[in-house]
């Protein structure tokens, strides 16, 4: 057998190409070149744009089921919430309508009864109280009192003891008057007090201010006071017009070992949320003067004639 028939080339398993270090260097250099070229020359931007255009329909098709599932889930959740809110609003509207109907019926009955009583006993019409708007400037700097300063004073006709109210009820009264401003003592001040009337039981009492807010003092244990009772001004103190909201009974603590009950109140007006107020003229200004207790000259002459 001749030697020319034999293949002296090594099998593929033993063939040797470039070394691993050479390949690493080549591809590392290629990667660095491509990064620099992409950053500086933007040579791959057209390629990326082409790939993005080609793959965009595929992405949209693949995302369609996911978006449909999300949209369906959000629609169902939104529909459920809308139904719940609609049910709650309908129930609240029904309750409010019932309460308004009952209140309207009571108002009509009270108006008829009031008109009959006034016609029966010939009461004089209610006093018309003059008022003027004012703005709260700032709170007093004394941390141990609850006072506000308003931008109306004696120049605008504000007098001492003028009631200060807003749309929610009584805020306090003027306790010091300056030419262009006035100091208002809040009902929650520790030295403040006001006569109140229980709208439910028609019982009169006095509310006092303190560190914890308003409270009724010297209320006997068996007094007819319940949580939720609305307290209004009586109109008997010569300061506040009658029927203004003052507070609501928040707590009634009746202790068997004490003769008096602890009654905590929630003020009708939250001072921290008030910006504009209304300053009223004290109703005592419009009341007729008290009759003089000293006998007049004609009365004295009549008595001397009777003695003779």
BELLINSUL-V991323 format. One record per residue. N is the residue number from 1. RES is the residue in three letters. SS is DSSP state (a for helix, b for strand, c for the rest). PSI is psi as a letter, one per 30 degrees, with the letter a starting at -180 (NA if undefined). D_CENTER is the distance of its C-alpha to the mean C-alpha in Angstrom with 2 decimals. Layout:
BEGIN
n->N res->RES ss->SS psi->PSI d_center->D_CENTER
n->N res->RES ss->SS psi->PSI d_center->D_CENTER
END
This chain:
BEGIN
n->1 res->UNK ss->c psi->k d_center->111.86
n->2 res->UNK ss->c psi->l d_center->111.17
n->3 res->UNK ss->a psi->f d_center->108.42
n->4 res->UNK ss->a psi->f d_center->107.10
n->5 res->UNK ss->a psi->f d_center->105.57
n->6 res->UNK ss->c psi->k d_center->103.06
n->7 res->UNK ss->c psi->j d_center->99.55
n->8 res->UNK ss->c psi->g d_center->99.04
n->9 res->UNK ss->c psi->k d_center->95.39
n->10 res->UNK ss->c psi->k d_center->92.92
n->11 res->UNK ss->c psi->l d_center->90.77
n->12 res->UNK ss->a psi->f d_center->87.15
n->13 res->UNK ss->a psi->e d_center->85.85
n->14 res->UNK ss->a psi->g d_center->87.62
n->15 res->UNK ss->c psi->k d_center->86.88
n->16 res->UNK ss->c psi->k d_center->85.09
n->17 res->UNK ss->c psi->a d_center->82.77
n->18 res->UNK ss->c psi->l d_center->80.81
n->19 res->UNK ss->c psi->l d_center->79.59
n->20 res->UNK ss->a psi->e d_center->76.01
n->21 res->UNK ss->a psi->e d_center->75.47
n->22 res->UNK ss->a psi->e d_center->76.65
n->23 res->UNK ss->a psi->e d_center->74.29
n->24 res->UNK ss->a psi->e d_center->71.35
n->25 res->UNK ss->a psi->e d_center->72.25
n->26 res->UNK ss->a psi->e d_center->72.71
n->27 res->UNK ss->a psi->e d_center->69.43
n->28 res->UNK ss->a psi->e d_center->67.54
n->29 res->UNK ss->a psi->e d_center->69.03
n->30 res->UNK ss->a psi->e d_center->68.24
n->31 res->UNK ss->a psi->e d_center->64.59
n->32 res->UNK ss->a psi->e d_center->64.32
n->33 res->UNK ss->a psi->e d_center->66.04
n->34 res->UNK ss->a psi->e d_center->63.77
n->35 res->UNK ss->a psi->e d_center->60.62
n->36 res->UNK ss->a psi->e d_center->61.95
n->37 res->UNK ss->a psi->e d_center->63.12
n->38 res->UNK ss->a psi->e d_center->59.77
n->39 res->UNK ss->a psi->e d_center->57.88
n->40 res->UNK ss->a psi->e d_center->60.28
n->41 res->UNK ss->a psi->f d_center->62.09
n->42 res->UNK ss->c psi->h d_center->59.54
n->43 res->UNK ss->c psi->f d_center->62.42
n->44 res->UNK ss->c psi->f d_center->60.42
n->45 res->UNK ss->a psi->e d_center->57.70
n->46 res->UNK ss->a psi->e d_center->59.71
n->47 res->UNK ss->a psi->e d_center->60.38
n->48 res->UNK ss->a psi->e d_center->56.74
n->49 res->UNK ss->a psi->e d_center->55.92
n->50 res->UNK ss->a psi->e d_center->58.64
n->51 res->UNK ss->a psi->e d_center->57.47
n->52 res->UNK ss->a psi->e d_center->53.87
n->53 res->UNK ss->a psi->e d_center->55.11
n->54 res->UNK ss->a psi->e d_center->57.28
n->55 res->UNK ss->a psi->f d_center->54.71
n->56 res->UNK ss->a psi->e d_center->51.75
n->57 res->UNK ss->a psi->e d_center->52.81
n->58 res->UNK ss->a psi->e d_center->53.41
n->59 res->UNK ss->a psi->e d_center->49.97
n->60 res->UNK ss->a psi->e d_center->48.40
n->61 res->UNK ss->a psi->e d_center->50.49
n->62 res->UNK ss->a psi->e d_center->49.59
n->63 res->UNK ss->a psi->f d_center->45.85
n->64 res->UNK ss->a psi->e d_center->45.83
n->65 res->UNK ss->a psi->e d_center->45.66
n->66 res->UNK ss->a psi->e d_center->42.87
n->67 res->UNK ss->a psi->e d_center->40.78
n->68 res->UNK ss->a psi->e d_center->41.57
n->69 res->UNK ss->a psi->e d_center->40.46
n->70 res->UNK ss->a psi->e d_center->37.17
n->71 res->UNK ss->a psi->e d_center->36.51
n->72 res->UNK ss->a psi->e d_center->37.43
n->73 res->UNK ss->a psi->e d_center->35.22
n->74 res->UNK ss->a psi->e d_center->32.18
n->75 res->UNK ss->a psi->e d_center->32.95
n->76 res->UNK ss->a psi->e d_center->33.27
n->77 res->UNK ss->a psi->e d_center->30.06
n->78 res->UNK ss->a psi->e d_center->28.16
n->79 res->UNK ss->a psi->e d_center->29.89
n->80 res->UNK ss->a psi->e d_center->29.02
n->81 res->UNK ss->a psi->e d_center->25.30
n->82 res->UNK ss->a psi->e d_center->25.42
n->83 res->UNK ss->a psi->e d_center->27.24
n->84 res->UNK ss->a psi->e d_center->24.81
n->85 res->UNK ss->a psi->e d_center->21.81
n->86 res->UNK ss->a psi->e d_center->23.97
n->87 res->UNK ss->a psi->e d_center->24.90
n->88 res->UNK ss->a psi->e d_center->21.39
n->89 res->UNK ss->a psi->e d_center->20.35
n->90 res->UNK ss->a psi->e d_center->23.58
n->91 res->UNK ss->a psi->e d_center->23.07
n->92 res->UNK ss->a psi->e d_center->19.55
n->93 res->UNK ss->a psi->e d_center->21.07
n->94 res->UNK ss->a psi->e d_center->23.97
n->95 res->UNK ss->a psi->e d_center->21.99
n->96 res->UNK ss->a psi->e d_center->19.94
n->97 res->UNK ss->a psi->e d_center->23.27
n->98 res->UNK ss->a psi->e d_center->24.94
n->99 res->UNK ss->a psi->e d_center->22.35
n->100 res->UNK ss->a psi->e d_center->22.56
n->101 res->UNK ss->a psi->e d_center->26.32
n->102 res->UNK ss->a psi->e d_center->26.54
n->103 res->UNK ss->a psi->e d_center->24.36
n->104 res->UNK ss->a psi->e d_center->26.50
n->105 res->UNK ss->a psi->e d_center->29.59
n->106 res->UNK ss->a psi->e d_center->28.57
n->107 res->UNK ss->a psi->e d_center->27.76
n->108 res->UNK ss->a psi->e d_center->31.15
n->109 res->UNK ss->a psi->e d_center->32.91
n->110 res->UNK ss->a psi->e d_center->31.34
n->111 res->UNK ss->a psi->e d_center->32.25
n->112 res->UNK ss->a psi->e d_center->35.79
n->113 res->UNK ss->a psi->e d_center->36.13
n->114 res->UNK ss->a psi->e d_center->34.79
n->115 res->UNK ss->a psi->e d_center->37.18
n->116 res->UNK ss->a psi->e d_center->40.06
n->117 res->UNK ss->a psi->e d_center->39.37
n->118 res->UNK ss->a psi->e d_center->39.19
n->119 res->UNK ss->a psi->e d_center->42.38
n->120 res->UNK ss->a psi->e d_center->44.02
n->121 res->UNK ss->a psi->g d_center->43.47
n->122 res->UNK ss->c psi->h d_center->43.30
n->123 res->UNK ss->c psi->k d_center->40.14
n->124 res->UNK ss->c psi->l d_center->39.47
n->125 res->UNK ss->c psi->l d_center->36.53
n->126 res->UNK ss->c psi->l d_center->33.16
n->127 res->UNK ss->c psi->k d_center->32.81
n->128 res->UNK ss->c psi->j d_center->31.30
n->129 res->UNK ss->c psi->k d_center->28.98
n->130 res->UNK ss->c psi->k d_center->28.96
n->131 res->UNK ss->b psi->l d_center->25.77
n->132 res->UNK ss->b psi->k d_center->24.90
n->133 res->UNK ss->b psi->l d_center->21.83
n->134 res->UNK ss->b psi->l d_center->21.07
n->135 res->UNK ss->b psi->k d_center->19.09
n->136 res->UNK ss->b psi->k d_center->17.98
n->137 res->UNK ss->b psi->e d_center->20.37
n->138 res->UNK ss->b psi->l d_center->19.69
n->139 res->UNK ss->b psi->l d_center->19.41
n->140 res->UNK ss->c psi->k d_center->22.75
n->141 res->UNK ss->c psi->f d_center->24.60
n->142 res->UNK ss->c psi->j d_center->25.60
n->143 res->UNK ss->c psi->f d_center->23.77
n->144 res->UNK ss->c psi->g d_center->24.97
n->145 res->UNK ss->c psi->l d_center->23.38
n->146 res->UNK ss->c psi->j d_center->20.00
n->147 res->UNK ss->b psi->l d_center->20.86
n->148 res->UNK ss->b psi->l d_center->19.75
n->149 res->UNK ss->b psi->k d_center->22.11
n->150 res->UNK ss->b psi->l d_center->21.89
n->151 res->UNK ss->c psi->h d_center->24.28
n->152 res->UNK ss->c psi->k d_center->26.25
n->153 res->UNK ss->c psi->a d_center->29.30
n->154 res->UNK ss->a psi->f d_center->32.61
n->155 res->UNK ss->a psi->e d_center->33.74
n->156 res->UNK ss->a psi->g d_center->31.14
n->157 res->UNK ss->c psi->g d_center->32.07
n->158 res->UNK ss->c psi->k d_center->29.43
n->159 res->UNK ss->c psi->l d_center->31.09
n->160 res->UNK ss->c psi->k d_center->30.49
n->161 res->UNK ss->c psi->g d_center->28.36
n->162 res->UNK ss->c psi->k d_center->26.50
n->163 res->UNK ss->b psi->k d_center->23.29
n->164 res->UNK ss->b psi->k d_center->20.08
n->165 res->UNK ss->b psi->l d_center->17.35
n->166 res->UNK ss->b psi->a d_center->14.61
n->167 res->UNK ss->c psi->f d_center->13.67
n->168 res->UNK ss->c psi->f d_center->11.98
n->169 res->UNK ss->b psi->a d_center->15.00
n->170 res->UNK ss->b psi->k d_center->17.03
n->171 res->UNK ss->b psi->e d_center->16.05
n->172 res->UNK ss->b psi->a d_center->19.60
n->173 res->UNK ss->b psi->l d_center->22.99
n->174 res->UNK ss->b psi->k d_center->25.21
n->175 res->UNK ss->b psi->f d_center->27.60
n->176 res->UNK ss->b psi->k d_center->29.35
n->177 res->UNK ss->b psi->k d_center->30.34
n->178 res->UNK ss->c psi->l d_center->31.71
n->179 res->UNK ss->c psi->e d_center->33.33
n->180 res->UNK ss->c psi->g d_center->30.50
n->181 res->UNK ss->c psi->l d_center->27.50
n->182 res->UNK ss->b psi->l d_center->26.38
n->183 res->UNK ss->b psi->k d_center->24.89
n->184 res->UNK ss->b psi->k d_center->22.21
n->185 res->UNK ss->b psi->k d_center->22.13
n->186 res->UNK ss->b psi->l d_center->18.88
n->187 res->UNK ss->c psi->f d_center->19.24
n->188 res->UNK ss->c psi->g d_center->18.44
n->189 res->UNK ss->c psi->k d_center->21.50
n->190 res->UNK ss->c psi->f d_center->24.44
n->191 res->UNK ss->c psi->g d_center->26.69
n->192 res->UNK ss->c psi->k d_center->24.52
n->193 res->UNK ss->b psi->k d_center->25.43
n->194 res->UNK ss->b psi->k d_center->24.89
n->195 res->UNK ss->b psi->k d_center->26.74
n->196 res->UNK ss->b psi->l d_center->24.78
n->197 res->UNK ss->b psi->k d_center->25.93
n->198 res->UNK ss->b psi->j d_center->25.10
n->199 res->UNK ss->c psi->f d_center->24.53
n->200 res->UNK ss->c psi->e d_center->26.22
n->201 res->UNK ss->c psi->f d_center->29.16
n->202 res->UNK ss->c psi->g d_center->29.52
n->203 res->UNK ss->c psi->k d_center->30.15
n->204 res->UNK ss->b psi->k d_center->29.60
n->205 res->UNK ss->b psi->a d_center->28.64
n->206 res->UNK ss->b psi->k d_center->27.17
n->207 res->UNK ss->b psi->k d_center->23.86
n->208 res->UNK ss->b psi->k d_center->24.12
n->209 res->UNK ss->b psi->l d_center->21.88
n->210 res->UNK ss->b psi->a d_center->22.41
n->211 res->UNK ss->c psi->e d_center->21.43
n->212 res->UNK ss->c psi->g d_center->19.52
n->213 res->UNK ss->b psi->b d_center->17.69
n->214 res->UNK ss->b psi->l d_center->19.22
n->215 res->UNK ss->b psi->l d_center->22.18
n->216 res->UNK ss->b psi->k d_center->25.03
n->217 res->UNK ss->b psi->l d_center->28.38
n->218 res->UNK ss->b psi->h d_center->31.86
n->219 res->UNK ss->b psi->k d_center->30.89
n->220 res->UNK ss->b psi->l d_center->33.87
n->221 res->UNK ss->c psi->e d_center->33.71
n->222 res->UNK ss->c psi->g d_center->34.63
n->223 res->UNK ss->c psi->l d_center->32.24
n->224 res->UNK ss->c psi->i d_center->30.51
n->225 res->UNK ss->c psi->k d_center->26.92
n->226 res->UNK ss->c psi->l d_center->24.81
n->227 res->UNK ss->c psi->k d_center->21.45
n->228 res->UNK ss->c psi->f d_center->19.08
n->229 res->UNK ss->c psi->k d_center->21.08
n->230 res->UNK ss->b psi->k d_center->19.40
n->231 res->UNK ss->b psi->k d_center->20.80
n->232 res->UNK ss->b psi->l d_center->21.64
n->233 res->UNK ss->b psi->k d_center->23.68
n->234 res->UNK ss->c psi->e d_center->27.41
n->235 res->UNK ss->c psi->g d_center->28.81
n->236 res->UNK ss->c psi->f d_center->31.72
n->237 res->UNK ss->c psi->f d_center->30.89
n->238 res->UNK ss->c psi->g d_center->31.78
n->239 res->UNK ss->c psi->d d_center->28.49
n->240 res->UNK ss->c psi->k d_center->25.60
n->241 res->UNK ss->c psi->l d_center->26.22
n->242 res->UNK ss->c psi->l d_center->26.19
n->243 res->UNK ss->c psi->g d_center->23.49
n->244 res->UNK ss->c psi->k d_center->20.33
n->245 res->UNK ss->b psi->k d_center->17.52
n->246 res->UNK ss->b psi->e d_center->17.57
n->247 res->UNK ss->b psi->l d_center->16.26
n->248 res->UNK ss->b psi->k d_center->16.55
n->249 res->UNK ss->b psi->k d_center->19.14
n->250 res->UNK ss->b psi->f d_center->17.82
n->251 res->UNK ss->b psi->k d_center->21.24
n->252 res->UNK ss->b psi->j d_center->24.85
n->253 res->UNK ss->b psi->j d_center->27.42
n->254 res->UNK ss->c psi->j d_center->30.94
n->255 res->UNK ss->c psi->k d_center->33.64
n->256 res->UNK ss->c psi->e d_center->37.21
n->257 res->UNK ss->c psi->g d_center->38.73
n->258 res->UNK ss->c psi->k d_center->36.67
n->259 res->UNK ss->c psi->f d_center->37.07
n->260 res->UNK ss->b psi->l d_center->33.45
n->261 res->UNK ss->b psi->k d_center->30.26
n->262 res->UNK ss->b psi->j d_center->27.18
n->263 res->UNK ss->b psi->j d_center->24.18
n->264 res->UNK ss->b psi->k d_center->20.74
n->265 res->UNK ss->b psi->l d_center->17.97
n->266 res->UNK ss->b psi->j d_center->14.19
n->267 res->UNK ss->b psi->k d_center->13.56
n->268 res->UNK ss->c psi->f d_center->12.26
n->269 res->UNK ss->c psi->k d_center->10.71
n->270 res->UNK ss->c psi->j d_center->8.81
n->271 res->UNK ss->a psi->e d_center->11.27
n->272 res->UNK ss->a psi->f d_center->9.90
n->273 res->UNK ss->a psi->g d_center->7.44
n->274 res->UNK ss->c psi->k d_center->10.45
n->275 res->UNK ss->c psi->e d_center->13.10
n->276 res->UNK ss->b psi->k d_center->15.33
n->277 res->UNK ss->b psi->l d_center->16.70
n->278 res->UNK ss->b psi->k d_center->19.68
n->279 res->UNK ss->b psi->j d_center->22.68
n->280 res->UNK ss->b psi->l d_center->24.86
n->281 res->UNK ss->c psi->k d_center->28.49
n->282 res->UNK ss->c psi->k d_center->29.34
n->283 res->UNK ss->a psi->f d_center->30.98
n->284 res->UNK ss->a psi->f d_center->33.84
n->285 res->UNK ss->a psi->e d_center->35.03
n->286 res->UNK ss->c psi->f d_center->35.85
n->287 res->UNK ss->c psi->k d_center->37.38
n->288 res->UNK ss->c psi->k d_center->41.19
n->289 res->UNK ss->c psi->l d_center->42.88
n->290 res->UNK ss->c psi->k d_center->44.11
n->291 res->UNK ss->c psi->k d_center->47.82
n->292 res->UNK ss->c psi->k d_center->50.09
n->293 res->UNK ss->c psi->f d_center->51.55
n->294 res->UNK ss->c psi->k d_center->54.82
n->295 res->UNK ss->c psi->k d_center->57.52
n->296 res->UNK ss->c psi->l d_center->58.42
n->297 res->UNK ss->a psi->e d_center->61.89
n->298 res->UNK ss->a psi->e d_center->62.85
n->299 res->UNK ss->a psi->e d_center->61.79
n->300 res->UNK ss->a psi->e d_center->63.87
n->301 res->UNK ss->a psi->e d_center->66.89
n->302 res->UNK ss->a psi->e d_center->66.58
n->303 res->UNK ss->a psi->e d_center->66.61
n->304 res->UNK ss->a psi->e d_center->69.70
n->305 res->UNK ss->a psi->e d_center->71.46
n->306 res->UNK ss->a psi->e d_center->70.76
n->307 res->UNK ss->a psi->e d_center->72.26
n->308 res->UNK ss->c psi->NA d_center->75.40
END
